[in-house]
Amino acid sequence: MTRWLTEEEQRAWRGLLRMTSQLNARANRLANADHANLVRSSRAAHAQIQAVRRLEKSGALELLPPTLRALLARSSLASKT
């Protein structure tokens, strides 16, 4: 036998559904923000690698200050062509 929910039970269920919906929305926003940050970081890294490769190709890499060249050598960007 099926019974109808009382008004109090209905309110409780609506509140639970609202909370669940809000939690899901927050989780989705956080996941979207994380994904967007990863995409931005990846694009920035790619642009930096391409810039180093252009410097290498043009011979301008040798014109950089020694400390910057050492940093590039340590990060192995300059050797990954």
Number of C-alpha atoms within 10 A of each C-alpha: 2 4 5 7 10 9 9 9 11 12 12 12 13 12 12 12 12 12 12 12 12 12 12 12 12 12 12 12 12 12 12 12 12 12 12 12 12 12 12 12 12 12 12 12 12 12 12 13 16 14 12 20 18 13 16 15 11 10 10 11 17 11 9 11 9 10 9 11 15 13 12 15 12 11 11 10 15 18 12 9 10
